[in-house]
Amino acid sequence: MKRILVCVIAVVMLLSGQVWAGAGKAELKITCWEGYAKPYLKDFKKLVKEKHGLDLEIKIHNPVDQDEFYEAAKKGTADLISPPQDLAKNPKFYCFKEGDFLLREPDLLNIPNFKHILPFFRKDQALIYKKKRYGVPYNCGPYGLAYNTAVVKQAPTSWNIFFEPRYKGKYTINNNFPKCNIWISALALGYSYEEMFDIAKMDRKKVQERLNLLVKNAKSLWDGAADPKEFPQLSLATTWGFAAQKANLNGGKWLLAQPKEGGSAWIDYWCITKAARGMTKQLCEEWINFMLDPVRQADVVHAQGVSPAVGNVGKLVSESEKKMFHVGDNDYFKTVALWRVMDEKTVKAFAEMWAEAKKLR
């Protein structure tokens, strides 16, 4: 009878999402962008030990492409993922198929730091489905225009600076999110936010010509994140913000401009996948709350070079960092265009336009 009872308890724990690795042990699997988890493991494990009495093992996978977030959620190989806000409702990566939701609702009672998230981010509908929330904002970054103040003495006011002959071969742009380059090419031509996400609302030939020039004259194309080691050789760069911050930590003098045409931005979310159940799900919520703490949110600025989701970091960042990364500036975020899910026709056209532009390199 005792043996049967032990087996029943083990099965119940497995079904509830707890990892049966011995008493007082648990496991958490996280698929997230590089730098989003590893630096914080020691402190989080300590928190879990003190609060829940668990020895926690955390397995981290850093993807190279956002497709991996979807695959991790679909296959259940991660409990937590950190996708950009437009992924969940993208037809290619749809997470809300009836009867097979890939994400779980976080219990906000277990995430008290949620109340400090800026209104702009709380109102974002990307991870809201049928009035229910399936993700929590973590950070936000632009596809930004960075400039080397040692060379470019006045802050650029337009994306058109990339098309000035004097900067030929003196800038770098992204390679694996080509839509961002098409957006800035469109903005430089005067297209609005409502137009730049829809190829039917743009003159494709004109945008292609501008994109061709942008790609042809770039010194380099970067994947993932721009290379801060290259920045001393550059005058301009597109960046999520990471590289400019790292370049400055190594003696650079880079700032982010605010083009008059505006720009695009992403929000990375923490999302709990269908794999997380019971105590594992609660640990996911504990992690999200931990990452929204002012200390970790200040580190979003220091280590990542992007904007925190909360507005209560106070004096944990410098005045220059507040200005550069718009810390707590809810009104600023109202001026940017968050990445949107585009129709199939636009996605196909953008892929063709990028392929054509790259032939010129």
ZIJOCOR-V489062 format. One record per residue. N is the residue number from 0. SS is DSSP state (H for helix, E for strand, C for the rest). Layout:
n-><N,N>
ss-><SS,SS>
//
This chain:
n-><0,1,2,3,4,5,6,7,8,9,10,11,12,13,14,15,16,17,18,19,20,21,22,23,24,25,26,27,28,29,30,31,32,33,34,35,36,37,38,39,40,41,42,43,44,45,46,47,48,49,50,51,52,53,54,55,56,57,58,59,60,61,62,63,64,65,66,67,68,69,70,71,72,73,74,75,76,77,78,79,80,81,82,83,84,85,86,87,88,89,90,91,92,93,94,95,96,97,98,99,100,101,102,103,104,105,106,107,108,109,110,111,112,113,114,115,116,117,118,119,120,121,122,123,124,125,126,127,128,129,130,131,132,133,134,135,136,137,138,139,140,141,142,143,144,145,146,147,148,149,150,151,152,153,154,155,156,157,158,159,160,161,162,163,164,165,166,167,168,169,170,171,172,173,174,175,176,177,178,179,180,181,182,183,184,185,186,187,188,189,190,191,192,193,194,195,196,197,198,199,200,201,202,203,204,205,206,207,208,209,210,211,212,213,214,215,216,217,218,219,220,221,222,223,224,225,226,227,228,229,230,231,232,233,234,235,236,237,238,239,240,241,242,243,244,245,246,247,248,249,250,251,252,253,254,255,256,257,258,259,260,261,262,263,264,265,266,267,268,269,270,271,272,273,274,275,276,277,278,279,280,281,282,283,284,285,286,287,288,289,290,291,292,293,294,295,296,297,298,299,300,301,302,303,304,305,306,307,308,309,310,311,312,313,314,315,316,317,318,319,320,321,322,323,324,325,326,327,328,329,330,331,332,333,334,335,336,337,338,339,340,341,342,343,344,345,346,347,348,349,350,351,352,353,354,355,356,357,358,359,360>
ss-><C,H,H,H,H,H,H,H,H,H,H,H,H,H,H,C,C,C,C,C,C,C,C,C,E,E,E,E,E,E,E,C,C,C,C,C,C,H,H,H,H,H,H,H,H,H,H,H,H,H,H,H,C,C,E,E,E,E,E,E,E,C,C,C,C,C,H,H,H,H,H,H,H,H,H,C,C,C,C,E,E,C,C,E,C,C,C,C,C,C,H,H,H,C,C,E,E,C,C,E,E,C,E,E,C,C,C,H,H,H,C,H,H,H,H,H,E,C,H,H,H,H,C,C,C,C,C,E,E,C,C,E,E,C,C,E,E,E,E,E,E,E,C,E,E,E,E,E,C,C,C,C,C,C,C,C,C,C,H,H,H,H,H,C,H,H,H,C,C,C,E,E,E,E,C,C,C,H,H,H,H,H,H,H,H,H,H,H,C,C,C,C,H,H,H,H,C,C,H,H,H,C,C,H,H,H,H,H,H,H,H,H,H,H,H,H,C,C,C,E,E,E,C,C,C,C,C,H,H,H,H,H,H,C,C,E,E,E,E,C,C,H,H,H,H,H,H,H,H,C,C,C,C,E,E,E,C,C,C,C,C,C,C,E,E,E,E,E,E,E,E,E,E,C,C,C,C,H,H,H,H,H,H,H,H,H,H,H,H,H,H,C,C,H,H,H,H,H,H,H,H,H,H,H,C,C,E,E,C,E,C,C,C,H,H,H,C,C,H,H,H,H,H,H,H,C,C,C,C,H,H,H,H,C,C,C,E,E,C,C,C,C,C,H,H,H,H,H,H,H,H,H,H,H,H,H,H,H,C,C,C>
//
